[in-house]
Each structure stands twice: as structure tokens, then as C-alpha cells.
Amino acid sequence: MLRLVDLKNGEYNVELAIATVEIEIERAKLEGLVALKVLHGYGSHGRGGTIAIELRRTLAHWKKIGFITNYFGGDKWNLFDSHSKAILMKDKNIYNDCDIHTSNPGITIIEL
């Protein structure tokens, strides 16, 4: 299962968005999930861009310290990308995700 963390439809500032993602990662790990999908938007309304930039900066740090395995933008979320394949091989139910093959820059996939 690929859980959605929706940061776009709410009143999130950068700090609250990062804290929410951190909590959701911890919760997902406890539940045995292999990945999360974060909907943050891409900045077309002036807010998503800042959250996306800071989220990916934080994810790079979390990957470096081993808190997450990997992350990548929605533009790479497809059956032909090696990082996507790694997630899909761990949980076949994720093949049904509605954003796979949409090249959506407003999402980030986090491999736990």
C-alpha cells in the first residue's frame, strides 16, 4: 500500500509540513509500509514550491543519516525507473497507484 500524505489541501507552512512528513514516516515504518507518497504541489499557487524545496532538502539529509532509504520526484514515478521498480517489487499493491506514469512534479515518493 502507498499511503498519501496530503500537504496541499491544508494550512501547512514549511515547518508543519516537515514535521507531518516525519511523523507519517515513523508511523508507516511501524505499520510495515514500504513507501509514502507526499502531495505538496509544485508552486503554481505560490506555496507548494517552498514546501517541495524544503521537503526534498530534508529528505536528502534523512537519506544520508539512514532515516529513509530513498526519495524521488513524481516525474520519475513510473514502471521504467529503477527506484520506482525497487518499491514496486516490495509491494505489488502499489502498481495501482493513480499517479504512476503521470510525471507529476507536485508529488514526492519516499522509500522507507
N, C-alpha and C positions, 0 to 999 in steps of 0.2 A: 504494500500500500504506500502511496505517495501522499503524505499529508500536506495540505496547503496552509501556509502562514500568510494571511492577508494583511499587508501593511498599507494597502492603497485605500481601502474603504474604512477610514477611521481618522482620528486626530492624532497621528503619530508625528512626533519630532524625531530627530536622529537618535537621541539617547534612548527614548522609549522604544523605538523600533529595534535597536541593537539589543536592548535588554529582553524584549519579547522574543527575538530570534534565539537568544542564548537559552532562555527558559524552555522554548519549544524543542531545541536540540537536546537538552538534558532529558526532557520528557519522552521524546521519541527514542532516545537510546534506551531508556528504561523499558519501553514497550517493545524493543527489538526491531524497530523500523530501520531500513537501510538508507533512507534519503528523505529530505524535505524539499518542498517547492515554496519559495518565497515570492509573493507577488508584491512588488514595490513600485511599479510604474517606471517610466524612463525619463520623466522630467517634462512632459508636454504641458503640464499644468503648473510647473514651477516648483513642485515639492518632491516628486519621485526621484528626480535626478540626484539630489543631495543624499537622500536615503540610500539609493543604489550605490553611489560612490563610497560612502562611509561604510556601508554594509560589506562591500567587497574588500575594502581595506582591512576591516576587522576580520573577515573570513580568511584573508591571506595570513594574518597573524595567528588565528586559531589553527589553521592548517600547519603552520610552522611549529607550533607547540604541541601538536597532536590531538587537539580537541575535536577536530573534524578530519576526515580522510581527504576530501577534495571538494571543490565547488567550481561552477562554471555558469556562464550566462545562458539564457534561454535560446540564444541564437545557435547554440551547439547541441541543444536537446533534440536529438534525433537518433534513429537506428544505425546510422553510419559513423557516428562519433565514438571513439574508443572509451571515453569517460562515461558516456551515456550507456554504452554496452555493458560496462562494468556494473553499473547499478541495475540494469535490466536483467542481467544474469543472476543477480542475488535475489530478485523478487519479480517473477514473471507477471504478477498482477499489475505492475506499473506500466506495462505495454499499453494499457487502456487509457493512459493519461491524455486529457483533452488538449494539452499544449505540446505534445510531442510532434515534431515536424512543422511547428508554426513559426519558428525563428522569432520568438517573442523577446525583445530586449527588455521588457518590463518584468521579467522573472529571473530568479537565480535558483539553480539546483544545488543542494548541499548533500554530499555523500557523507554519511555518518560513519 
